[in-house]
Amino acid sequence: MNVVICPRELAHSRERFEPTHMVSLQDPGTHVASLRPTWVTPENHLISYFLDEHDPASPDAPSWGAIQGVIDWLTPRCGPGSVNRFLIHCNAGMGRSPAVGFLVWAIHLGPGREVEAYQRMLWSCVRPFIAPNPAVVELADQILGREGALCRPLSRWVESAPWARRPR
């Protein structure tokens, strides 16, 4: 399996990476008619709408339903043994898409390998400065029953990255 995490502006870059699957994380109300490149089939393209709000108490935070939908779509496509190539993007490639990239690797590797999944997510990012959305990770941790295992690598990373967005 392979994953590339990038901003929307690079989502159609086919020269270096030919994805078999695409995940587009967009703001509600975004026009997405030209979002899917011609080489990705409609059934292999997930578009999910939620904001990059980090505070889970905010009314604009990602919802349980949105993250459950992402996980439901990903699970059969990126489980153990998957050889699919995922391109995951949001507007900037810094918040939502790294968080969902982390979920892809966590589902692929399975429980107990969350630190490795987090490292693979970091290696998958095109941008060097990211801030994975903690609200997405917290909801996914609950949905997947990981009992905090998905949240711990993110918390350690936030503490070590002096420029990272801090929870309010």
Secondary structure as a PSIPRED ss2 file (coil, helix, strand):
# PSIPRED VFORMAT (PSIPRED V4.0)

   1 M C   1.000  0.000  0.000
   2 N E   0.000  0.000  1.000
   3 V E   0.000  0.000  1.000
   4 V E   0.000  0.000  1.000
   5 I E   0.000  0.000  1.000
   6 C E   0.000  0.000  1.000
   7 P E   0.000  0.000  1.000
   8 R H   0.000  1.000  0.000
   9 E H   0.000  1.000  0.000
  10 L H   0.000  1.000  0.000
  11 A C   1.000  0.000  0.000
  12 H C   1.000  0.000  0.000
  13 S C   1.000  0.000  0.000
  14 R C   1.000  0.000  0.000
  15 E C   1.000  0.000  0.000
  16 R C   1.000  0.000  0.000
  17 F C   1.000  0.000  0.000
  18 E C   1.000  0.000  0.000
  19 P C   1.000  0.000  0.000
  20 T C   1.000  0.000  0.000
  21 H E   0.000  0.000  1.000
  22 M E   0.000  0.000  1.000
  23 V E   0.000  0.000  1.000
  24 S E   0.000  0.000  1.000
  25 L E   0.000  0.000  1.000
  26 Q E   0.000  0.000  1.000
  27 D C   1.000  0.000  0.000
  28 P C   1.000  0.000  0.000
  29 G C   1.000  0.000  0.000
  30 T C   1.000  0.000  0.000
  31 H C   1.000  0.000  0.000
  32 V C   1.000  0.000  0.000
  33 A C   1.000  0.000  0.000
  34 S C   1.000  0.000  0.000
  35 L C   1.000  0.000  0.000
  36 R C   1.000  0.000  0.000
  37 P C   1.000  0.000  0.000
  38 T C   1.000  0.000  0.000
  39 W C   1.000  0.000  0.000
  40 V C   1.000  0.000  0.000
  41 T C   1.000  0.000  0.000
  42 P H   0.000  1.000  0.000
  43 E H   0.000  1.000  0.000
  44 N H   0.000  1.000  0.000
  45 H E   0.000  0.000  1.000
  46 L E   0.000  0.000  1.000
  47 I E   0.000  0.000  1.000
  48 S E   0.000  0.000  1.000
  49 Y E   0.000  0.000  1.000
  50 F C   1.000  0.000  0.000
  51 L C   1.000  0.000  0.000
  52 D C   1.000  0.000  0.000
  53 E C   1.000  0.000  0.000
  54 H C   1.000  0.000  0.000
  55 D C   1.000  0.000  0.000
  56 P C   1.000  0.000  0.000
  57 A C   1.000  0.000  0.000
  58 S C   1.000  0.000  0.000
  59 P C   1.000  0.000  0.000
  60 D C   1.000  0.000  0.000
  61 A C   1.000  0.000  0.000
  62 P C   1.000  0.000  0.000
  63 S C   1.000  0.000  0.000
  64 W H   0.000  1.000  0.000
  65 G H   0.000  1.000  0.000
  66 A H   0.000  1.000  0.000
  67 I H   0.000  1.000  0.000
  68 Q H   0.000  1.000  0.000
  69 G H   0.000  1.000  0.000
  70 V H   0.000  1.000  0.000
  71 I H   0.000  1.000  0.000
  72 D H   0.000  1.000  0.000
  73 W H   0.000  1.000  0.000
  74 L H   0.000  1.000  0.000
  75 T H   0.000  1.000  0.000
  76 P H   0.000  1.000  0.000
  77 R H   0.000  1.000  0.000
  78 C H   0.000  1.000  0.000
  79 G C   1.000  0.000  0.000
  80 P C   1.000  0.000  0.000
  81 G C   1.000  0.000  0.000
  82 S C   1.000  0.000  0.000
  83 V C   1.000  0.000  0.000
  84 N C   1.000  0.000  0.000
  85 R E   0.000  0.000  1.000
  86 F E   0.000  0.000  1.000
  87 L E   0.000  0.000  1.000
  88 I E   0.000  0.000  1.000
  89 H E   0.000  0.000  1.000
  90 C E   0.000  0.000  1.000
  91 N C   1.000  0.000  0.000
  92 A C   1.000  0.000  0.000
  93 G C   1.000  0.000  0.000
  94 M C   1.000  0.000  0.000
  95 G C   1.000  0.000  0.000
  96 R H   0.000  1.000  0.000
  97 S H   0.000  1.000  0.000
  98 P H   0.000  1.000  0.000
  99 A H   0.000  1.000  0.000
 100 V H   0.000  1.000  0.000
 101 G H   0.000  1.000  0.000
 102 F H   0.000  1.000  0.000
 103 L H   0.000  1.000  0.000
 104 V H   0.000  1.000  0.000
 105 W H   0.000  1.000  0.000
 106 A H   0.000  1.000  0.000
 107 I H   0.000  1.000  0.000
 108 H H   0.000  1.000  0.000
 109 L H   0.000  1.000  0.000
 110 G C   1.000  0.000  0.000
 111 P C   1.000  0.000  0.000
 112 G C   1.000  0.000  0.000
 113 R C   1.000  0.000  0.000
 114 E H   0.000  1.000  0.000
 115 V H   0.000  1.000  0.000
 116 E H   0.000  1.000  0.000
 117 A H   0.000  1.000  0.000
 118 Y H   0.000  1.000  0.000
 119 Q H   0.000  1.000  0.000
 120 R H   0.000  1.000  0.000
 121 M H   0.000  1.000  0.000
 122 L H   0.000  1.000  0.000
 123 W H   0.000  1.000  0.000
 124 S H   0.000  1.000  0.000
 125 C E   0.000  0.000  1.000
 126 V C   1.000  0.000  0.000
 127 R C   1.000  0.000  0.000
 128 P C   1.000  0.000  0.000
 129 F C   1.000  0.000  0.000
 130 I C   1.000  0.000  0.000
 131 A C   1.000  0.000  0.000
 132 P C   1.000  0.000  0.000
 133 N C   1.000  0.000  0.000
 134 P H   0.000  1.000  0.000
 135 A H   0.000  1.000  0.000
 136 V H   0.000  1.000  0.000
 137 V H   0.000  1.000  0.000
 138 E H   0.000  1.000  0.000
 139 L H   0.000  1.000  0.000
 140 A H   0.000  1.000  0.000
 141 D H   0.000  1.000  0.000
 142 Q H   0.000  1.000  0.000
 143 I H   0.000  1.000  0.000
 144 L H   0.000  1.000  0.000
 145 G C   1.000  0.000  0.000
 146 R C   1.000  0.000  0.000
 147 E C   1.000  0.000  0.000
 148 G C   1.000  0.000  0.000
 149 A C   1.000  0.000  0.000
 150 L C   1.000  0.000  0.000
 151 C H   0.000  1.000  0.000
 152 R H   0.000  1.000  0.000
 153 P H   0.000  1.000  0.000
 154 L H   0.000  1.000  0.000
 155 S H   0.000  1.000  0.000
 156 R H   0.000  1.000  0.000
 157 W H   0.000  1.000  0.000
 158 V H   0.000  1.000  0.000
 159 E H   0.000  1.000  0.000
 160 S H   0.000  1.000  0.000
 161 A C   1.000  0.000  0.000
 162 P C   1.000  0.000  0.000
 163 W C   1.000  0.000  0.000
 164 A C   1.000  0.000  0.000
 165 R C   1.000  0.000  0.000
 166 R C   1.000  0.000  0.000
 167 P C   1.000  0.000  0.000
 168 R C   1.000  0.000  0.000
